């Protein structure tokens, strides 16, 4: 049946290595680890830590980071095994094509396109807010009409209200990063490496200064007693906080989308995924320990910027500027990695004939799928410029969790159907870890609000229309058979 026809792993590798679709291999293990860190450490470390501590876990939010990391580790190991077996661009889309067939691959690919696009737009809108605030600190003011979308109403300093026209900084950062990605993956990786170094220096500066202002009394009680409601402190609060914090880790899977541009993908992609997860987990744990030691978790309730509040307790006002700059740097690298993953998935779908060929055309000099980057520059820039963050919502989560589930299932399918294929990296404790990965991600999906599910369903319906009217008949695998 065509809907579930599969590509062999050799077919995937051969098509990726053909001259027409060959991308430039210029990324090593350190570049890939940096990409993972760039995607994971964004504004989440500065915001989610305080929210989860204040409402759910108290100082034990540190344990929540550990629980969330364990859940990500299950999915990360499954990604690593499939990436070492199938070292081509496309991530979960490509893995699904080899394990569950074309129809499931189309669904997950189409879903990830939306998730990455919305994530990039949301982060770009957040980047705009921090950038405008940062410029104000230096006396540079941008008219509010050019920093807000038409649906936003902004209160001016004189008390009057004004409507936005377009969020120019958000569109500008999307355009800049898209052009950078078109020029070349190596250049993009260098910029990302620099940004990652900057934001890590900011985080380490906060830790180095803040550790001297920790009050041991703020850790008592370490696990506040439950209020009688599930998820409000106690053990259930730690688990609820883990669910909130889980989304701070999302982004490590983007490393696998760059498999076709890695020097040695079988070796370096697993190192990039697991290495970035491990490093970020250590940073998150230390950061949360210092923050909850400096500032009592009760004082974080209703505080939109607990990190800034904690910094105000120190005699170092320059640190506030550093943290704000670090957040801007963090958001910049998140946008870069999201747009990179988005264009590579679209490229892979086009290469397979499921989308028009122009989206898999490689630039003769840059060796990048530049038309895919150009498309998403317009698509994502439109959302970032004309839609508020409140309407874009939490659409970045559900598709990523669905991808995690499919990847964990793909590992199990290939272990039983193709046990003879070499696996440079193997998920330990099989099948326990893949099963746990599926259960953890499924529980996260079921906790999301109904509106998020409806948006996903509507987007998938649009995708099904395209598949059954175009993709199904232009599939290269279908034509070959």
N, C-alpha and C positions, 0 to 999 in steps of 0.2 A: 504494500500500500504506500503510495507516494508520500502521504502525510508523515510517515514515520521512517522514510528511507534515511539511511545514515551514511555519512562520509567515513571512509576508513582513515585511520590515523596517517597512513602513508599518503593518501590523497591530500590531506590537509597540509602535510609537510611539503609535498611536491609543489602544490599550488603556491605556497608561501615563498618557496625558493626560486620560482620561475622569474625570469628577468622582468616580465611585465609588471609583476606585483611586488618585487623585492624592495624592502625598506632598508635604509642604511643602518648597519649594525655598529653602534658606537657607545653602548652603555655597558658598564661593568657592574660588579656586585655593589660597590659603594654608591654608584649613581642610583641603582635600584632601591637600595636602603634609604637613600636621601629622598627619592620620590615617595616612598611609603611614609616617611616621617613628614614630608611636606603635605601629604593628604590628611594624615591623622591629627597632627598638632595644628589646630586652627583656633578659632575663638572659643571652642568648646572647653578647653582647659581653663579659660578665664571666667566662664559663665556657668557651665553645668556643674562644676565642683561646688560652688556656693549654693545653687538651687537644690541639689541633691542632699547636701549637708543640712540645710535649713529645714527642709520639709520631710525628709525621709530617714536619714541615717545618722545625723550628727557627726561626731569625729570618726565614727566607723565607716564613713564614706570611703575611707582608704580600703576597707575590706570589699566594698562594692566595686572599686576599680579592679581588684583581684578577680572577683567573680566574673565581671564583664570580660576581662582579659582571657579567662579560661574559655568562655564561650566563643570568643573570636579565635582563639588558638585552634579549636576543633575545625572551624571553617578554613582557617589559614593553612593548616596542614593538608586539608583536602585540596585546596587550590594548588599547593606546592606539588603534590603528587601528579595532578593532571597537567600542570604547567611543565613539569619535567618530562612527561610523556608526549605532550602535544605543544611543542614550543613555537606557537604561532600567535599572531594578534587575534583579538576577539574575546578573550577571557571566557566568561561563563557561556556566552553564545557559542563559541567554538567547541567548548567541552560538551555542551548539550547536543550539538550536531553529530558528534562522534559517539555519544552514548544513548540518546533518547530520540534522535531523529530530527528531520528538518522542521516539522511543525512546532515542536517544543523549542527548538533553537530560535525560530522566528519570534515566538512569544517572548522569550527571555531577552533576546536582542532588542526587540522593539520596546520592551519595558525599560531596559537599561538606558536606552537613548533618552527617554523622557526623564528618568531619574537623574542622570548626569546633567541634562539641560537645566532642569529646575534647580538642582543643587548649585550649579554654577551661577544661575541668576540670583538665587537667594543670597549666596555668599557675596556676589558682586554688589548687591544692594546694601548688605552689611558693611562691606569694604568702603562704600561711599560715605556712610554715616561716620565711621571712624576717621576717614581721610578728611572730611569736612571739619570735624571737631579738631583734628590735629592741626589743620591749617589755621583755624581760628586762634589757637594758642599762640600763633606767630603773627596775628593781626591780619590774616588773609581771609576775606569773607567772600563767599560765593552766593549769589542771589538764591533764595529758597526755591524759586520757580524752576531753577536748573539743578536742584539737588533732590527733588521729590517727583513722584509720578503723578499723573492727572487725578488719581483716586485719593491722593493724600491731601489732607488739610493741615497746614503748618501755622502755628501761632507765632507771630513776630514779636520782637522785643517790646514794641509799643502796645501789645495786646491785640492788635488786629490779626485777622486770619487771611491766609493766602493759599491758593491752590497751586500745586505743582504743575509743571508742563512736561518735563522729561528729566530723568535722573542722569544727567550728563556724566558725572564721575563713574557711575556704574557701567554705562555704555562704553566709556573710554577705556576702563581696565579690561573689559571683554575684548575690545578691538585690539588693544596693545598685545595682550597675551595670545590671541588668535594669530596675529601677524608673526609673533615670535615662534609659535609652533609651526607655522608654514615655512619659515626660513630654515628650520632644521631641528632635529631632536637633540643633537649634541649641544647646540646653543641654548635650547630650552632647559636642558639638564644642568648646564653651567649656571644659568640664572637661578634655577630652583636650588642648587647647592648653596649659592650665596645667601638666598633668602632663608634657607633652613639654618645656616650658621647664625644669621642675625637673630632669628627668633629663639634659637636655643640659648644664645648668649643672654637674651632678655630673661628667659625662664630661669637660667642658672643664676643670674644676678639677683632675681627676686628670692630664690632659695638661699643664696649665700648671705644676703642681708637679713632676710626674714628669720632665719634660724636663730639669730641672736635676740629676737624679740618674742620668742615663744613663751607662753605662760602655761606651765604644766596643769594649772587648774582648769584650763579650757578643754582638757581631755577627760574631765570627770563630769558625768559618767561617760565612758568611752562608747558604750552602746546604750543610749537613752531608752528607758522603758517604753514599751508600746502604749499608745494613747487609748487603745481599745478598738482602733480602726486599722484594718489591714493596710500595710504600707507606710504607716506613720510611726517610725522608729521601731526598735526591737529588731528581731531577725527578719520579719517581713519587710521592715523598712530598708534593711540592707539589700534585700533582693529587689525591691521596687527601685531603689537608687541605682542598682546595677543595670536595670532595664533602661533607665534614663541615660546613664553614663555610657551604655553600650554604643550609642550613636556617636560618641566622641571618637570611637575607634574606627568607624566606617571610613574607608578610603584605602586600606591596605590592599584590597583586591585590585585596585587600579594598577598595581605593579605588574600583574599578569597580563594586562593589555599591551605592555611594552615588550612582550616576549620576543617578537620578531625583530626588535631593534637591540637586543642584548647580544654581547659577544659570545657568551656561552649560556644560553637560556636554561639548559637542563641543570646546570650547576648554580647559576646566579639568581634565577627567579625564586627558588625556594629560600635562598639566603636573603634576598630582598624582602620577601614577605615575612618570614619568621624573624629576621633581624630587626626590621622596622617595628614589628609588634612588640618584641622584647624590649627594645630601647624605649619606646613610648610608654610601655607599662611601668617601667622603673621611674621614668620622669613623672608620670601621673601620680604614682604612689608618694614620691617624695614631695611633689608640689602640694598635694592634698594634705599631707601631714603637716607641712609648714603653715599652710593657710589656716587650717582648723586650730593650730596651736597659737597663731597670732590673734585670731579673731574668733570669739565664741560663736558656735553655730547658731545660737538664738539671735545674735546680732545680724546674721546674714539674711534673716527673714525679711523679704521686701526690698533688700538692697540689690539694685541692678548691677552694681559693680563692686562686689566684696573685695576683689583684689586691690582696687584703688583705695578702698576704705582701710585695708590692712597696711598699705604703703603709707597712708597718712599718719600712721602711728610711729613711723620712723622719721628721723631728721634728714631724709634724703628726698626732697621734692623732685630732683632730676629723674628718680626712678619711675615716677608716674609718666613722664614723657617717654621713657624707654619702653615701659609696658604698652603704652598706646601704640608706639611705633612697632613693637613686637607683634601686637594684634594685627596691625595692617599688613606686616610682612607675612604673618601666618595665613591670613585670608588670601593674600596674593598667591602663595604657593598652592593653596587648596584649589583655587580657580584654575591654575595652570594644570594641575594633575587631573582635575575633573574634565577639562576640555580636551586634554590629551587622550584620556580613556574613552570619551564620547566619540571622538573622531575615528579612533582605531576600531571601535565596534562597528560603526557605520561603514568603514572601509572594508571590514571583513564581510559584512552582509552584502555589500556591493560586489565584492570579488566573487562571491558565490552565486551571483546573478539574481539575488532576491531584491536588490535595488538597482537603479540605473548605473551603468558602467562608469559614468563620469565621476562618481563618488569614490571609485577605487583607482582613478588615474593618478599616477605618481609623477610629481614634478621632475623633469629631466635633470635639473641641477640640485635642487634641495633634497630630493628623494623622500618626500613626504606626501601624504594624501591631501594636498592643499585645497582641493575643492570641498572635501568634507569639512575641513577647518573653516573655509569661507562660509559654507552653509550655516554652520553652528555659530559662527560669529554674528550673522544676521539674526538667526532664530533666538539664540540666548540673549543677545544684546537687546532685542525687542522686549523680551520678558523683563529683563533687568531695568530697562528704561521706562516702561509704561505700566508695570504691575507692582503693587505693594507686596512686601514680604508676607503680610497677614493672609493674602489670598493665595500666594504660592504655597504657604503652609509646610506641612511635614511630608510632602510627597517624595522626599529623598530617601525615606527609610524603607517603605514597604517593598519596593523593587529590589533593593539591595539584599534584604532578607530573603526574598524569593530566589534570588541568584545564589545565595549561600546554600539554601536547601537543595537546589538543583545540582550544585557542584558536589555537595556531600553525597547525594544520591548517585551522581555520575561515577564517583570513585567506587562505590559498592557494585554498580552494574559492571564496570570494566574489570574489576577484580575477579568476577565470576565468569564473564563472557570472554575476556581476553587476558587470561592469566599469564600468557607467554610473553607479552610485551615488556621490554626492559623498563624498569622504573628506577631512575637514579635516586629518587626520593620516594619513600613509602610511608604512608600514615601508620604510626605505631598503634598497637592494641586494636587491630582491625577485627570485627566491624564495630567495636564499641565506640570509638571516637567519631566516626561518621554518623552513627545513630544519635549520639549525644548532640552533635552539631545540628542535626535536623530538628531534634526536640527543642533545643534552646532557641533556634531561630523561629520555629513555628510558634512557640509561646510568645515571642516578641511580636510577631505579626498579628496574633489574635488580640493583643492588647491595644492595637492602634484604633483610632476613631473611625466610625462608619464613613465619614466624608472622604477620608483617605482611600478607603476601599472603592468608593464610587468613582473617584477620579481615575483610579487604576483601571477599573472595569470599562469606563468610557474610552480611555486611551487604547485599551486592548481591542475593543470593538472596532475602532478606526484601523488598527493594525490588521485585524482579521479581514476587513474589507480590502485592504491593499494586498494582502497575501493571496486571497482567492481570486482577485481580478488581475493581478500583475505577477507577483513573485512566484506563485506556483507554476506558471507557464514559462517563466524565464529562468528558472532554477537550472544552473549548469548541470547539477547532478541528475535532475529529471530529464533534461535533454539528452544527456549521455546514455541514460538507461532506455 
